Amino acid sequence: MFFFIFFTDSAIVVVRDPENSFYKDLYKNAEFYDFSKIASYHEFFEKMNITDIEGFKKINKGKLGLWKIENLAMLCLIALKSKQYSILNFVSAYEHELRRQHKKYRKSILIEEMRAKGVPYPCMKNISHANYEDALKDDHVKQVSCKAIRSYKHKLYTIESTKVGFHGLDLKRKFIGNTSVPFGYNPI
């Protein structure tokens, strides 16, 4: 097995598995993982012959100190900085059919999953994975504008604000070689 680890606000691990033993290794070391976020129809449960899927998912749910598995189907990740990332997920033909036929699965099966701290939620409707790719370019800054209703001295105003939404600079960390440390870090 081969790991890449990225540090945003989470530990993101990318695993290359030429021996195709990743699911077996997860199952063998299940006491260290919280599987509660994995969809019940995921192939992991089928390949490991788990009959009581919901019971297995609840064993370590919410326990402190365990690795929480959020996603087993990530195609592409762009992490600009802490709490600002976009994930493209692999969605199987079965999941596409679930999304098409049932309303309740449309929001739970995500193709694009995006987070951007500081960008208002209504502005995120106009943002796509391509905006995160553009922000990686060193000269590209994405401005976002949003309208809001505010009250000043009991009078309502409609305000349109424009601010920097995405850029590829992490202003809170510096890179020394291949490692990233926060500003103000002073090794002894």
Secondary structure, DSSP 8 states (H G I E B T S, - for coil): -EEEEEESSSEEEEEE-TTS-HHHHHHHTGGGEE-TTS-TT-HHHHHTT-S-HHHHHHTTTT-TTSEE---S-EEEEEEEETTEEEEEE---HHHHHHHHH-HHHHTTS-SEEEEETTS-HHHHTT--HHHHHHHTSTT--EEEEEEEEEEETTEEEEEEEEEEEE-S--TTEEEETTEEEETT----
